[in-house]
Structure formats: C-alpha cells, structure tokens
Amino acid sequence: MSQSFHFEADEPVTVGTLGPKGQRVFYLQCRSRNGPVSFKMEKQQVAALAEYLDRVLEGLPPASVGDPPTDFDLRAPVEAEWAVGAMGVAYDTEGDRIILVAEERAEDDAEDSAAEPASARFTLTREQVVGFVGRARTVVAAGRPPCPFCARPLEEAHGDWCPCHN
C-alpha cells in the first residue's frame, strides 16, 4: 500500500512536466519540509483541475487576495509517489482555505483490490490557488497544439494534418 500525505498551506504546491513535447509526464508537486513530494498526473487532469479551481475561486465570498507565489519550478528529485486517480475539492470557511484531495489511481491488477487507496491532502490559500491555476494553464498550453476538429494533439512531424481530416 502506498503512503498518504497531508500538506499545509505554508508548503508550496506546483505542477510541471518532464520530457519532450508529445512525451511529457505531468507532475503535481508539494515542496514539503522533508523535500519535494511528487505525484504523476495526466494532462487532462491538470487542465480540468485548473478550470475547476478557477470556478471555485469565482464562487467564494469576496476577500482580499495577495500576490500569488511566483516560483513554480519543479524541484529535484522528481519521483512520483503514485499516480493520481480521483480528485476532490472542498472549501474550509473557517480558515478560508481550499482543500484539494488527490487519491491514488487504482491499478487493475492490484493484489489487494480491497485496500483503500493512498491520498494526498493539500490545504491551499487563495493566493496559492490563483498561482496554481495560472501555472497549470501555462504548462498545459506549452504542449502540442490541438487539432481544431477533434482536439487531439497534432504531431509535429505531420504539421497541421490530423487523421480526422480524412
């Protein structure tokens, strides 16, 4: 069974990639007091999370928001603890914090399928969320451009041609 984590609001959270376009691996990373802790994600998960967090911010009661963090580089070593499956978001009204919970993706061939998946709980300030959303959108947009018809990533070797054009 994988390890679970709980990160507080003073621990920076970021998203980034390793690898060339078309082969990038996406990571959610927290720079905890004990060093960086990374989780593997899919590009679509990063994009969906950014959009959802942005909508959550829009729906919160008005509050003054300071400057978001600016240092979003991944820290080495980047070794995924586990791959993210399900995610959930909640709002703590008392602390004015956004809570992100990422659960470990269940493997189809897991020996103990009854075991509870590991989870990572991130307590985030509004400033952290604003910065995270901007960073996530930048990271997602830095990949291959999508086909205008089917939205699948275009292969650089084929220019702007996609099999759906047939």
ZIUR-V345808 format. One record per backbone hydrogen bond with DSSP energy under -1.0 kcal/mol. CO is the residue of the C=O (numbers start at 1). NH is the residue of the N-H. Records with the same first field share a line. If there is no record, write none. Layout:
BEGIN
CO: NH, NH
END
This chain:
BEGIN
5: 121
7: 123
8: 11
12: 31
14: 29
16: 27
18: 25
20: 23
25: 18
26: 41
27: 16
28: 39
29: 14
30: 32, 37
32: 35
35: 32
37: 30
38: 81
39: 28
40: 84
42: 46
43: 47
44: 48
45: 49
46: 50
47: 51
48: 52
49: 53
50: 54
51: 55
52: 56
53: 57
54: 58
55: 59
57: 60
82: 40
83: 105
86: 103
88: 101
90: 99
92: 96, 97
97: 92
98: 124
99: 90
100: 122
101: 88
102: 120
103: 85
107: 110
112: 115
118: 104
119: 5
120: 102
121: 7
122: 100
124: 98
125: 129
126: 130
127: 131
128: 132
129: 133
130: 134
131: 135
132: 136
133: 137
134: 138
135: 139
136: 140
137: 141
138: 142
140: 143
145: 154
147: 151
152: 147
155: 158
156: 159
158: 161
162: 165
163: 166
END
